[in-house]
């Protein structure tokens, strides 16, 4: 009797383990997309973008979860998001989205996920928006840069921009030590930080304890309410 009970218990354990393994099975889906020059991600997705002259999307994650993730193009924007009325469960595991693009001029990320671009975005006007605790990382070559950050995340930029405008609300960081600019204007509300290289002019409006740290020989114009300051890096 005892031996039969043990065999039954072991069989049940193996069955449960098999169900859990099946539930966590990772799969990949390729999805057709076209005609986009912007990427917007909303959720804890890890998005990798490659600029290679093609347009495609491949989503990797728990096969039971992928059905709830949308990758659609709306108004030239590739939207990566959960379907309506679906709430995110932290136990579903990692979801990676691999995107190939012909060209880009906008990156938008909201939530705790990340967007990272492999290659240089070459465009006359470039905009990037980060809200939440996630991140955006890219190399750019542009005439006009507009970066907006709210929350505790970060935007990491390298390359060059003639004129740069950066707005930070919260404790996040714009990491532009490797971004060469001619003129940079910054607005910080909170304890956020902006790192940038500027050759001609840096302007800063700071409310709170935020900081602008710059390199280069730019003239500085600053106004602050609180302990915020503009500092030239050593």
N, CA, C and O of each residue as an XYZ file, in Angstrom:
936
protein
N       0.826     -1.205      0.000
C       0.000      0.000      0.000
C       0.865      1.261      0.000
O       0.632      2.190     -0.773
N       1.878      1.273      0.892
C       2.780      2.419      0.989
C       3.549      2.603     -0.316
O       3.728      3.728     -0.781
N       4.010      1.482     -0.913
C       4.774      1.558     -2.160
C       3.906      2.145     -3.271
O       4.384      2.941     -4.080
N       2.641      1.757     -3.311
C       1.734      2.286     -4.327
C       1.536      3.786     -4.144
O       1.477      4.540     -5.116
N       1.434      4.208     -2.887
C       1.266      5.637     -2.586
C       2.480      6.443     -3.061
O       2.338      7.525     -3.631
N       3.677      5.894     -2.814
C       4.907      6.584     -3.227
C       4.964      6.712     -4.744
O       5.291      7.776     -5.269
N       4.642      5.610     -5.458
C       4.641      5.657     -6.920
C       3.654      6.713     -7.439
O       3.950      7.448     -8.381
N       2.493      6.769     -6.812
C       1.476      7.744     -7.231
C       1.954      9.172     -7.000
O       1.769     10.040     -7.853
N       2.575      9.415     -5.833
C       3.080     10.756     -5.507
C       4.161     11.189     -6.485
O       4.179     12.332     -6.944
N       5.067     10.258     -6.800
C       6.137     10.575     -7.746
C       5.559     10.890     -9.125
O       6.012     11.815     -9.798
N       4.571     10.127     -9.536
C       3.949     10.359    -10.839
C       3.297     11.734    -10.898
O       3.376     12.425    -11.914
N       2.652     12.124     -9.800
C       2.008     13.445     -9.748
C       3.050     14.554     -9.836
O       2.848     15.549    -10.532
N       4.169     14.377     -9.125
C       5.236     15.382     -9.158
C       5.795     15.541    -10.564
O       6.029     16.660    -11.020
N       6.010     14.420    -11.254
C       6.509     14.493    -12.626
C       5.496     15.186    -13.542
O       5.877     15.929    -14.446
N       4.221     14.943    -13.307
C       3.187     15.554    -14.129
C       3.161     17.065    -13.915
O       3.047     17.829    -14.874
N       3.268     17.496    -12.653
C       3.287     18.928    -12.341
C       4.510     19.589    -12.955
O       4.416     20.670    -13.537
N       5.661     18.932    -12.822
C       6.896     19.487    -13.383
C       6.784     19.638    -14.891
O       7.247     20.621    -15.468
N       6.152     18.632    -15.528
C       5.983     18.707    -16.969
C       5.067     19.838    -17.382
O       5.310     20.501    -18.390
N       3.994     20.068    -16.596
C       3.084     21.163    -16.886
C       3.776     22.504    -16.734
O       3.580     23.404    -17.549
N       4.596     22.642    -15.680
C       5.316     23.891    -15.466
C       6.319     24.149    -16.579
O       6.471     25.279    -17.042
N       7.003     23.094    -17.004
C       7.975     23.256    -18.087
C       7.276     23.672    -19.373
O       7.769     24.510    -20.128
N       6.093     23.054    -19.608
C       5.333     23.406    -20.796
C       4.868     24.850    -20.741
O       4.906     25.571    -21.738
N       4.413     25.273    -19.516
C       3.922     26.637    -19.349
C       5.015     27.657    -19.583
O       4.737     28.780    -20.003
N       6.262     27.279    -19.315
C       7.380     28.205    -19.460
C       8.142     27.997    -20.768
O       9.247     28.518    -20.925
N       7.578     27.257    -21.692
C       8.260     26.981    -22.947
C       8.451     28.262    -23.748
O       7.506     29.023    -23.957
N       9.676     28.491    -24.192
C      10.006     29.693    -24.953
C       9.882     29.412    -26.443
O      10.315     28.373    -26.939
N       9.283     30.360    -27.136
C       9.126     30.224    -28.575
C       9.354     31.579    -29.233
O       9.420     32.601    -28.550
N       9.473     31.588    -30.549
C       9.686     32.826    -31.298
C       8.645     32.938    -32.404
O       8.290     31.950    -33.047
N       8.167     34.150    -32.612
C       7.208     34.421    -33.676
C       7.735     35.535    -34.569
O       8.135     36.590    -34.077
N       7.737     35.307    -35.869
C       8.063     36.360    -36.827
C       6.765     36.995    -37.304
O       5.811     36.297    -37.646
N       6.738     38.325    -37.326
C       5.510     39.032    -37.672
C       5.782     40.039    -38.793
O       6.773     40.767    -38.745
N       4.913     40.082    -39.793
C       5.128     41.014    -40.911
C       4.798     42.452    -40.508
O       3.742     42.711    -39.931
N       5.694     43.373    -40.808
C       5.469     44.800    -40.575
C       6.110     45.572    -41.724
O       6.997     45.062    -42.408
N       5.650     46.810    -41.929
C       6.244     47.639    -42.979
C       5.868     49.097    -42.775
O       4.922     49.420    -42.057
N       6.632     49.969    -43.423
C       6.328     51.399    -43.504
C       6.297     52.080    -42.138
O       5.319     52.743    -41.794
N       7.370     51.918    -41.361
C       7.464     52.622    -40.082
C       8.834     53.281    -39.964
O       9.837     52.759    -40.450
N       8.854     54.436    -39.309
C      10.112     55.108    -38.993
C      10.167     55.544    -37.528
O      11.009     56.349    -37.132
N       9.249     54.994    -36.739
C       9.198     55.255    -35.305
C       8.941     53.938    -34.587
O       8.267     53.057    -35.120
N       9.476     53.804    -33.383
C       9.230     52.622    -32.556
C       8.739     53.085    -31.196
O       9.364     53.934    -30.560
N       7.611     52.524    -30.746
C       7.050     52.847    -29.436
C       6.779     51.552    -28.685
O       6.008     50.712    -29.149
N       7.405     51.390    -27.536
C       7.239     50.186    -26.721
C       6.584     50.561    -25.399
O       7.006     51.512    -24.740
N       5.557     49.816    -25.013
C       4.852     50.068    -23.755
C       4.774     48.767    -22.971
O       3.925     47.920    -23.250
N       5.652     48.606    -21.998
C       5.694     47.378    -21.215
C       7.120     46.995    -20.879
O       8.057     47.710    -21.237
N       7.295     45.873    -20.195
C       8.641     45.451    -19.776
C       9.383     44.656    -20.840
O      10.081     43.690    -20.530
N       9.233     45.059    -22.080
C       9.853     44.337    -23.187
C      11.296     44.782    -23.399
O      11.629     45.952    -23.211
N      12.137     43.848    -23.789
C      13.511     44.165    -24.171
C      13.554     44.230    -25.698
O      13.504     43.209    -26.385
N      13.648     45.452    -26.205
C      13.559     45.680    -27.645
C      14.947     45.967    -28.210
O      15.639     46.880    -27.760
N      15.337     45.177    -29.196
C      16.614     45.354    -29.885
C      16.319     45.725    -31.329
O      15.642     44.982    -32.040
N      16.830     46.884    -31.768
C      16.574     47.364    -33.123
C      17.872     47.359    -33.919
O      18.905     47.836    -33.447
N      17.809     46.819    -35.124
C      18.958     46.809    -36.024
C      18.585     47.573    -37.290
O      17.567     47.283    -37.919
N      19.406     48.540    -37.658
C      19.194     49.299    -38.887
C      19.941     48.610    -40.028
O      21.145     48.799    -40.200
N      19.210     47.811    -40.801
C      19.874     47.032    -41.851
C      19.180     47.132    -43.207
O      19.484     46.361    -44.117
N      18.249     48.078    -43.348
C      17.588     48.259    -44.629
C      16.377     47.377    -44.859
O      15.780     47.420    -45.935
N      16.000     46.575    -43.866
C      14.805     45.743    -43.977
C      13.829     46.123    -42.865
O      14.149     46.920    -41.984
N      12.630     45.536    -42.924
C      11.625     45.794    -41.888
C      11.032     44.467    -41.427
O      10.425     43.741    -42.215
N      11.210     44.161    -40.151
C      10.695     42.903    -39.625
C      10.587     42.978    -38.110
O      11.158     43.862    -37.471
N       9.843     42.030    -37.550
C       9.706     41.898    -36.096
C       9.733     40.422    -35.741
O       9.077     39.603    -36.384
N      10.498     40.094    -34.712
C      10.488     38.738    -34.160
C      10.357     38.855    -32.646
O      11.148     39.536    -31.994
N       9.352     38.183    -32.096
C       9.067     38.243    -30.663
C       9.394     36.894    -30.042
O       8.968     35.854    -30.542
N      10.153     36.915    -28.951
C      10.563     35.689    -28.268
C      10.118     35.743    -26.813
O      10.328     36.742    -26.124
N       9.494     34.646    -26.348
C       9.060     34.581    -24.955
C       8.202     33.359    -24.721
O       8.143     32.461    -25.561
N       7.538     33.324    -23.585
C       6.627     32.243    -23.239
C       5.542     32.137    -24.311
O       4.865     33.119    -24.616
N       5.383     30.948    -24.875
C       4.452     30.795    -25.988
C       3.013     31.098    -25.599
O       2.206     31.449    -26.460
N       2.674     30.970    -24.313
C       1.319     31.288    -23.869
C       1.099     32.788    -23.736
O      -0.039     33.243    -23.622
N       2.177     33.552    -23.751
C       2.105     34.999    -23.540
C       2.100     35.772    -24.854
O       1.479     36.830    -24.949
N       2.786     35.251    -25.865
C       2.975     36.002    -27.104
C       1.662     36.386    -27.777
O       1.599     37.389    -28.487
N       0.617     35.597    -27.558
C      -0.674     35.903    -28.180
C      -1.270     37.205    -27.661
O      -2.148     37.788    -28.296
N      -0.789     37.662    -26.500
C      -1.325     38.881    -25.905
C      -0.481     40.121    -26.219
O      -0.795     41.217    -25.755
N       0.567     39.954    -26.990
C       1.454     41.067    -27.320
C       1.210     41.505    -28.760
O       1.301     40.708    -29.694
N       0.899     42.785    -28.918
C       0.648     43.343    -30.241
C       1.908     43.985    -30.808
O       2.663     44.633    -30.082
N       2.127     43.807    -32.086
C       3.167     44.532    -32.821
C       2.512     45.025    -34.105
O       2.455     44.308    -35.104
N       2.020     46.255    -34.064
C       1.252     46.800    -35.177
C       1.818     48.161    -35.576
O       2.392     48.872    -34.751
N       1.651     48.512    -36.840
C       2.093     49.814    -37.335
C       0.885     50.734    -37.431
O      -0.090     50.435    -38.120
N       0.968     51.858    -36.728
C      -0.074     52.873    -36.737
C       0.570     54.238    -36.974
O       1.414     54.670    -36.189
N       0.182     54.907    -38.034
C       0.711     56.230    -38.366
C       2.241     56.228    -38.382
O       2.889     57.069    -37.759
N       2.785     55.281    -39.097
C       4.234     55.127    -39.291
C       4.981     54.815    -37.997
O       6.198     54.986    -37.921
N       4.253     54.358    -36.983
C       4.860     53.994    -35.700
C       4.653     52.513    -35.426
O       3.519     52.033    -35.422
N       5.734     51.790    -35.199
C       5.640     50.395    -34.785
C       5.311     50.362    -33.300
O       6.144     50.718    -32.466
N       4.099     49.935    -32.971
C       3.636     49.870    -31.590
C       3.869     48.458    -31.040
O       3.428     47.469    -31.625
N       4.565     48.388    -29.914
C       4.800     47.118    -29.221
C       4.128     47.229    -27.865
O       4.545     48.031    -27.028
N       3.092     46.431    -27.639
C       2.282     46.638    -26.438
C       1.433     45.407    -26.145
O       1.320     44.499    -26.970
N       0.842     45.394    -24.961
C      -0.135     44.374    -24.616
C      -1.480     44.724    -25.237
O      -1.802     45.897    -25.424
N      -2.248     43.713    -25.550
C      -3.593     43.964    -26.040
C      -4.436     44.623    -24.952
O      -4.137     44.513    -23.763
N      -5.473     45.296    -25.373
C      -6.336     46.002    -24.431
C      -6.923     45.037    -23.404
O      -7.229     43.884    -23.706
N      -7.071     45.548    -22.175
C      -7.675     44.807    -21.056
C      -6.815     43.649    -20.558
O      -7.281     42.828    -19.768
N      -5.560     43.576    -21.014
C      -4.644     42.549    -20.523
C      -3.689     43.187    -19.526
O      -3.021     44.173    -19.835
N      -3.630     42.618    -18.330
C      -2.726     43.128    -17.304
C      -1.470     42.273    -17.269
O      -1.517     41.055    -17.448
N      -0.336     42.946    -17.034
C       0.949     42.258    -17.051
C       1.153     41.450    -15.783
O       0.935     41.953    -14.681
N       1.571     40.194    -15.931
C       1.908     39.315    -14.817
C       3.420     39.163    -14.775
O       4.032     38.718    -15.747
N       4.018     39.529    -13.659
C       5.479     39.493    -13.558
C       6.048     38.081    -13.686
O       7.242     37.919    -13.934
N       5.222     37.079    -13.522
C       5.717     35.706    -13.548
C       5.784     35.115    -14.961
O       6.109     33.938    -15.119
N       5.485     35.903    -15.970
C       5.443     35.316    -17.309
C       6.818     35.202    -17.946
O       6.961     34.574    -18.996
N       7.826     35.795    -17.334
C       9.173     35.665    -17.864
C       9.549     36.782    -18.820
O       8.791     37.730    -19.028
N      10.732     36.650    -19.394
C      11.294     37.692    -20.255
C      10.702     37.628    -21.658
O      10.511     36.550    -22.223
N      10.418     38.803    -22.205
C       9.949     38.910    -23.583
C      10.918     39.800    -24.345
O      11.142     40.950    -23.967
N      11.491     39.267    -25.418
C      12.439     40.012    -26.243
C      11.825     40.270    -27.614
O      11.192     39.392    -28.202
N      12.019     41.474    -28.107
C      11.486     41.853    -29.411
C      12.648     42.319    -30.284
O      13.338     43.281    -29.949
N      12.856     41.634    -31.397
C      13.938     41.971    -32.326
C      13.328     42.661    -33.542
O      12.481     42.095    -34.234
N      13.768     43.878    -33.789
C      13.210     44.696    -34.864
C      14.311     45.042    -35.863
O      15.413     45.420    -35.466
N      14.019     44.914    -37.148
C      14.906     45.476    -38.167
C      14.167     46.635    -38.820
O      12.958     46.569    -39.045
N      14.916     47.707    -39.123
C      14.292     48.912    -39.659
C      15.150     49.511    -40.762
O      16.369     49.339    -40.789
N      14.485     50.219    -41.672
C      15.211     50.922    -42.731
C      15.764     52.245    -42.220
O      16.919     52.587    -42.471
N      14.933     52.977    -41.505
C      15.338     54.257    -40.929
C      14.427     54.573    -39.753
O      13.318     54.049    -39.653
N      14.911     55.444    -38.857
C      14.135     55.825    -37.680
C      14.324     57.304    -37.395
O      15.377     57.875    -37.679
N      13.288     57.919    -36.829
C      13.424     59.289    -36.348
C      12.847     59.489    -34.951
O      12.943     60.580    -34.388
N      12.241     58.430    -34.384
C      11.616     58.554    -33.068
C      11.701     57.236    -32.312
O      11.461     56.168    -32.875
N      12.047     57.321    -31.028
C      12.003     56.171    -30.119
C      11.216     56.573    -28.884
O      11.498     57.599    -28.264
N      10.219     55.755    -28.527
C       9.390     56.025    -27.358
C       9.317     54.761    -26.515
O       9.043     53.677    -27.030
N       9.561     54.902    -25.227
C       9.511     53.752    -24.326
C       8.803     54.151    -23.042
O       9.126     55.177    -22.444
N       7.839     53.345    -22.618
C       7.158     53.592    -21.351
C       7.121     52.300    -20.555
O       6.819     51.234    -21.091
N       7.432     52.407    -19.260
C       7.469     51.230    -18.411
C       8.879     50.883    -17.990
O       9.748     51.752    -17.915
N       9.101     49.609    -17.716
C      10.397     49.152    -17.204
C      11.246     48.460    -18.258
O      12.305     47.919    -17.937
N      10.811     48.469    -19.481
C      11.545     47.797    -20.545
C      12.683     48.631    -21.103
O      13.017     49.688    -20.569
N      13.273     48.142    -22.183
C      14.417     48.822    -22.786
C      14.302     48.815    -24.303
O      13.718     47.910    -24.901
N      14.880     49.858    -24.911
C      15.055     49.905    -26.360
C      16.520     50.188    -26.622
O      17.067     51.168    -26.117
N      17.157     49.340    -27.407
C      18.560     49.527    -27.757
C      18.708     49.397    -29.262
O      18.220     48.441    -29.866
N      19.391     50.372    -29.867
C      19.549     50.394    -31.322
C      20.975     50.026    -31.690
O      21.936     50.566    -31.144
N      21.092     49.091    -32.632
C      22.386     48.688    -33.178
C      22.565     49.395    -34.518
O      21.900     49.063    -35.499
N      23.466     50.369    -34.549
C      23.641     51.185    -35.739
C      23.398     52.646    -35.406
O      22.981     52.970    -34.294
N      23.654     53.527    -36.358
C      23.493     54.967    -36.153
C      22.217     55.456    -36.824
O      21.996     55.217    -38.012
N      21.382     56.142    -36.054
C      20.183     56.766    -36.607
C      20.593     58.091    -37.245
O      21.052     59.006    -36.562
N      20.422     58.178    -38.549
C      20.806     59.373    -39.301
C      19.538     60.041    -39.815
O      18.902     59.550    -40.748
N      19.174     61.166    -39.200
C      17.940     61.844    -39.555
C      18.059     63.322    -39.230
O      18.831     63.708    -38.353
N      17.301     64.147    -39.929
C      17.391     65.591    -39.692
C      16.836     65.966    -38.323
O      17.391     66.819    -37.630
N      15.735     65.322    -37.941
C      15.110     65.596    -36.644
C      14.936     64.274    -35.904
O      14.413     63.310    -36.464
N      15.368     64.227    -34.659
C      15.245     62.998    -33.869
C      14.592     63.307    -32.530
O      14.945     64.274    -31.856
N      13.626     62.461    -32.158
C      12.908     62.620    -30.897
C      12.946     61.318    -30.118
O      12.760     60.243    -30.688
N      13.187     61.413    -28.823
C      13.143     60.235    -27.966
C      12.432     60.578    -26.668
O      12.681     61.623    -26.067
N      11.544     59.687    -26.244
C      10.745     59.908    -25.039
C      10.813     58.660    -24.170
O      10.515     57.559    -24.634
N      11.202     58.831    -22.918
C      11.267     57.727    -21.959
C      10.450     58.098    -20.729
O      10.693     59.134    -20.112
N       9.479     57.256    -20.368
C       8.707     57.470    -19.148
C       8.674     56.171    -18.359
O       8.307     55.120    -18.885
N       9.063     56.253    -17.084
C       9.121     55.066    -16.245
C      10.533     54.773    -15.802
O      11.369     55.671    -15.707
N      10.795     53.499    -15.530
C      12.103     53.087    -15.007
C      12.962     52.384    -16.045
O      14.010     51.833    -15.708
N      12.541     52.393    -17.280
C      13.266     51.700    -18.338
C      14.386     52.520    -18.943
O      14.882     53.462    -18.325
N      14.790     52.157    -20.170
C      15.933     52.824    -20.793
C      15.807     52.846    -22.308
O      15.124     52.021    -22.915
N      16.496     53.828    -22.900
C      16.657     53.938    -24.343
C      18.127     54.204    -24.612
O      18.721     55.083    -23.987
N      18.720     53.457    -25.535
C      20.137     53.639    -25.876
C      20.291     53.645    -27.391
O      19.832     52.729    -28.074
N      20.947     54.694    -27.916
C      21.141     54.758    -29.360
C      22.250     55.726    -29.731
O      22.592     56.632    -28.970
N      22.802     55.515    -30.912
C      23.764     56.433    -31.510
C      23.028     57.216    -32.591
O      22.259     56.642    -33.361
N      23.262     58.535    -32.650
C      22.511     59.361    -33.586
C      23.429     60.319    -34.341
O      24.524     60.651    -33.888
N      22.951     60.747    -35.492
C      23.550     61.854    -36.228
C      22.387     62.690    -36.734
O      21.672     62.285    -37.650
N      22.199     63.879    -36.122
C      21.010     64.658    -36.409
C      21.286     66.146    -36.292
O      22.241     66.575    -35.644
N      20.431     66.914    -36.930
C      20.514     68.369    -36.810
C      19.800     68.834    -35.552
O      20.273     69.737    -34.861
N      18.670     68.223    -35.255
C      17.816     68.679    -34.160
C      17.420     67.494    -33.288
O      16.821     66.536    -33.776
N      17.748     67.554    -32.012
C      17.450     66.479    -31.060
C      16.506     66.989    -29.987
O      16.708     68.064    -29.421
N      15.465     66.198    -29.712
C      14.547     66.511    -28.615
C      14.401     65.260    -27.759
O      13.903     64.237    -28.230
N      14.832     65.338    -26.502
C      14.773     64.196    -25.585
C      13.933     64.562    -24.373
O      14.139     65.608    -23.757
N      12.983     63.694    -24.032
C      12.102     63.912    -22.887
C      12.167     62.678    -21.995
O      11.997     61.552    -22.462
N      12.414     62.904    -20.704
C      12.543     61.801    -19.751
C      11.737     62.116    -18.503
O      11.903     63.178    -17.904
N      10.862     61.194    -18.108
C      10.126     61.337    -16.856
C      10.201     60.022    -16.098
O      10.003     58.951    -16.671
N      10.489     60.112    -14.800
C      10.629     58.910    -13.990
C      12.060     58.686    -13.573
O      12.842     59.630    -13.457
N      12.402     57.424    -13.346
C      13.734     57.070    -12.838
C      14.603     56.364    -13.869
O      15.679     55.871    -13.530
N      14.169     56.308    -15.090
C      14.926     55.616    -16.132
C      16.058     56.450    -16.685
O      16.433     57.474    -16.114
N      16.610     55.992    -17.825
C      17.676     56.776    -18.444
C      17.604     56.693    -19.964
O      17.092     55.735    -20.543
N      18.145     57.750    -20.587
C      18.338     57.797    -22.031
C      19.829     57.940    -22.273
O      20.450     58.884    -21.784
N      20.409     57.017    -23.021
C      21.837     57.064    -23.319
C      22.025     57.379    -24.796
O      21.562     56.645    -25.668
N      22.718     58.491    -25.060
C      22.889     58.960    -26.425
C      24.361     59.150    -26.749
O      25.136     59.627    -25.921
N      24.732     58.775    -27.953
C      26.075     59.044    -28.464
C      25.935     59.547    -29.891
O      24.863     59.455    -30.490
N      27.032     60.082    -30.432
C      26.987     60.590    -31.790
C      27.070     62.092    -31.831
O      27.910     62.684    -31.153
N      26.198     62.737    -32.627
C      26.262     64.187    -32.771
C      24.888     64.780    -33.041
O      24.024     64.153    -33.656
N      24.711     66.019    -32.558
C      23.502     66.797    -32.803
C      23.882     68.270    -32.774
O      24.591     68.713    -31.870
N      23.419     69.022    -33.750
C      23.731     70.451    -33.737
C      23.033     71.142    -32.570
O      23.682     71.784    -31.743
N      21.724     71.010    -32.506
C      20.934     71.613    -31.434
C      20.220     70.513    -30.665
O      19.577     69.645    -31.256
N      20.336     70.554    -29.339
C      19.718     69.535    -28.500
C      18.841     70.189    -27.440
O      19.232     71.171    -26.808
N      17.655     69.630    -27.258
C      16.734     70.062    -26.213
C      16.433     68.856    -25.333
O      16.028     67.803    -25.826
N      16.634     69.017    -24.021
C      16.454     67.894    -23.102
C      15.596     68.321    -21.920
O      15.874     69.326    -21.265
N      14.551     67.546    -21.656
C      13.631     67.832    -20.557
C      13.586     66.617    -19.644
O      13.290     65.508    -20.090
N      13.882     66.828    -18.362
C      13.906     65.733    -17.389
C      12.987     66.078    -16.225
O      13.092     67.151    -15.631
N      12.081     65.151    -15.908
C      11.215     65.291    -14.744
C      11.379     64.045    -13.889
O      11.116     62.934    -14.350
N      11.815     64.225    -12.639
C      12.038     63.078    -11.766
C      13.508     62.872    -11.482
O      14.281     63.828    -11.435
N      13.891     61.620    -11.291
C      15.270     61.292    -10.900
C      16.069     60.633    -12.013
O      17.154     60.108    -11.763
N      15.562     60.651    -13.212
C      16.231     59.976    -14.322
C      17.457     60.706    -14.825
O      17.781     61.801    -14.365
N      18.142     60.079    -15.784
C      19.381     60.626    -16.324
C      19.375     60.589    -17.852
O      18.946     59.611    -18.464
N      19.860     61.671    -18.448
C      20.202     61.674    -19.865
C      21.715     61.576    -19.947
O      22.427     62.501    -19.558
N      22.198     60.461    -20.450
C      23.632     60.181    -20.489
C      24.152     60.499    -21.886
O      24.069     59.681    -22.802
N      24.690     61.708    -22.024
C      25.158     62.146    -23.325
C      26.619     62.539    -23.333
O      27.020     63.445    -24.064
N      27.417     61.861    -22.523
C      28.851     62.168    -22.481
C      29.510     61.981    -23.840
O      30.471     62.672    -24.178
N      28.984     61.045    -24.610
C      29.548     60.768    -25.937
C      28.711     61.385    -27.046
O      28.820     60.999    -28.209
N      27.872     62.349    -26.674
C      27.045     63.054    -27.644
C      27.595     64.462    -27.833
O      27.525     65.284    -26.919
N      28.133     64.741    -28.995
C      28.669     66.065    -29.280
C      27.586     66.986    -29.813
O      26.901     66.642    -30.776
N      27.420     68.162    -29.197
C      26.435     69.136    -29.645
C      27.089     70.506    -29.800
O      28.169     70.764    -29.268
N      26.410     71.372    -30.540
C      26.826     72.769    -30.577
C      26.103     73.548    -29.481
O      26.724     74.258    -28.690
N      24.782     73.400    -29.452
C      23.974     74.084    -28.448
C      23.062     73.075    -27.757
O      22.453     72.223    -28.405
N      22.977     73.182    -26.440
C      22.105     72.299    -25.667
C      21.286     73.122    -24.682
O      21.837     73.913    -23.916
N      19.975     72.935    -24.704
C      19.106     73.554    -23.708
C      18.491     72.460    -22.850
O      18.058     71.429    -23.367
N      18.451     72.682    -21.542
C      17.948     71.670    -20.619
C      16.945     72.283    -19.655
O      17.075     73.431    -19.231
N      15.945     71.484    -19.324
C      14.978     71.835    -18.283
C      14.865     70.630    -17.366
O      14.500     69.542    -17.810
N      15.174     70.816    -16.087
C      15.130     69.716    -15.122
C      14.208     70.096    -13.970
O      14.325     71.175    -13.388
N      13.294     69.193    -13.657
C      12.439     69.343    -12.483
C      12.630     68.109    -11.619
O      12.247     67.008    -12.014
N      13.220     68.285    -10.444
C      13.505     67.147     -9.579
C      14.997     66.960     -9.394
O      15.761     67.925     -9.387
N      15.404     65.708     -9.245
C      16.811     65.393     -8.971
C      17.521     64.773    -10.165
O      18.590     64.182    -10.013
N      16.948     64.900    -11.330
C      17.524     64.296    -12.525
C      18.844     64.917    -12.932
O      19.233     65.972    -12.431
N      19.528     64.248    -13.846
C      20.838     64.701    -14.307
C      20.929     64.613    -15.825
O      20.365     63.718    -16.455
N      21.660     65.572    -16.392
C      21.947     65.574    -17.822
C      23.451     65.677    -18.007
O      24.088     66.587    -17.477
N      24.016     64.744    -18.758
C      25.436     64.774    -19.130
C      25.505     65.034    -20.632
O      24.844     64.357    -21.419
N      26.315     66.025    -21.023
C      26.369     66.360    -22.437
C      27.686     67.051    -22.772
O      28.336     67.629    -21.902
N      28.068     66.983    -24.041
C      29.217     67.740    -24.551
C      28.682     68.847    -25.446
O      27.857     68.597    -26.325
N      29.154     70.080    -25.221
C      28.666     71.218    -25.998
C      29.817     72.153    -26.348
O      30.676     72.435    -25.512
N      29.826     72.631    -27.587
C      30.914     73.492    -28.054
C      30.606     74.978    -27.939
O      31.511     75.788    -27.733
N      29.310     75.347    -28.073
C      28.991     76.772    -28.138
C      28.174     77.276    -26.948
O      28.532     78.280    -26.332
N      27.075     76.585    -26.622
C      26.169     77.155    -25.622
C      25.435     76.055    -24.856
O      24.993     75.064    -25.437
N      25.315     76.248    -23.552
C      24.503     75.391    -22.691
C      23.571     76.283    -21.880
O      24.025     77.197    -21.192
N      22.277     76.021    -21.959
C      21.320     76.733    -21.119
C      20.597     75.729    -20.236
O      20.287     74.617    -20.662
N      20.334     76.137    -18.996
C      19.713     75.216    -18.046
C      18.707     75.949    -17.170
O      18.981     77.032    -16.654
N      17.545     75.340    -17.016
C      16.555     75.790    -16.032
C      16.299     74.608    -15.107
O      15.822     73.559    -15.539
N      16.614     74.788    -13.851
C      16.550     73.673    -12.902
C      15.664     74.051    -11.722
O      15.855     75.090    -11.089
N      14.697     73.190    -11.440
C      13.872     73.325    -10.247
C      14.088     72.080     -9.403
O      13.673     70.986     -9.784
N      14.737     72.244     -8.258
C      15.068     71.099     -7.422
C      16.566     70.930     -7.299
O      17.316     71.906     -7.314
N      16.999     69.685     -7.178
C      18.420     69.387     -6.957
C      19.098     68.802     -8.186
O      20.164     68.196     -8.077
N      18.501     68.975     -9.332
C      19.053     68.407    -10.556
C      20.387     69.012    -10.950
O      20.797     70.049    -10.429
N      21.059     68.342    -11.883
C      22.379     68.781    -12.316
C      22.533     68.654    -13.825
O      22.002     67.737    -14.449
N      23.271     69.596    -14.390
C      23.746     69.489    -15.764
C      25.261     69.429    -15.705
O      25.902     70.353    -15.204
N      25.833     68.357    -16.210
C      27.288     68.188    -16.235
C      27.714     68.178    -17.700
O      27.247     67.351    -18.483
N      28.598     69.095    -18.063
C      28.951     69.218    -19.473
C      30.457     69.221    -19.681
O      31.230     69.523    -18.771
N      30.853     68.880    -20.893
C      32.238     69.029    -21.337
C      32.247     69.943    -22.548
O      31.224     70.117    -23.211
N      33.394     70.522    -22.832
C      33.499     71.434    -23.956
C      33.685     72.866    -23.499
O      33.806     73.140    -22.304
N      33.706     73.778    -24.461
C      33.985     75.184    -24.173
C      32.759     76.072    -24.338
O      32.878     77.240    -24.708
N      31.608     75.532    -24.070
C      30.368     76.271    -24.259
C      30.193     77.380    -23.222
O      30.645     77.266    -22.083
N      29.525     78.455    -23.647
C      29.063     79.459    -22.700
C      27.848     78.899    -21.965
O      27.058     78.144    -22.532
N      27.712     79.280    -20.698
C      26.662     78.701    -19.860
C      25.686     79.780    -19.408
O      26.083     80.852    -18.953
N      24.416     79.472    -19.544
C      23.340     80.326    -19.039
C      22.449     79.448    -18.166
O      21.915     78.447    -18.643
N      22.279     79.807    -16.900
C      21.513     78.929    -16.011
C      20.637     79.721    -15.052
O      20.974     80.825    -14.624
N      19.502     79.116    -14.731
C      18.593     79.627    -13.705
C      18.140     78.437    -12.877
O      17.807     77.384    -13.422
N      18.126     78.602    -11.572
C      17.738     77.471    -10.729
C      16.929     77.927     -9.530
O      17.141     79.007     -8.980
N      15.997     77.072     -9.143
C      15.238     77.226     -7.904
C      15.531     75.984     -7.080
O      15.069     74.893     -7.412
N      16.284     76.141     -6.025
C      16.724     74.991     -5.246
C      18.230     74.854     -5.313
O      18.943     75.835     -5.524
N      18.710     73.640     -5.133
C      20.156     73.397     -5.081
C      20.734     72.918     -6.408
O      21.895     72.515     -6.469
N      19.949     72.959     -7.445
C      20.427     72.506     -8.747
C      21.561     73.355     -9.281
O      21.691     74.526     -8.922
N      22.391     72.763    -10.146
C      23.549     73.501    -10.653
C      24.029     72.941    -11.984
O      23.688     71.830    -12.391
N      24.842     73.771    -12.644
C      25.513     73.379    -13.879
C      26.998     73.274    -13.582
O      27.595     74.201    -13.035
N      27.594     72.142    -13.944
C      28.997     71.883    -13.610
C      29.752     71.437    -14.847
O      29.253     70.641    -15.643
N      30.971     71.964    -15.000
C      31.839     71.493    -16.073
C      32.629     70.301    -15.576
O      33.271     70.361    -14.527
N      32.580     69.212    -16.338
C      33.272     67.989    -15.927
C      34.775     68.172    -16.023
O      35.273     68.900    -16.881
N      35.490     67.502    -15.131
C      36.957     67.571    -15.148
C      37.512     66.777    -16.332
O      38.727     66.714    -16.518
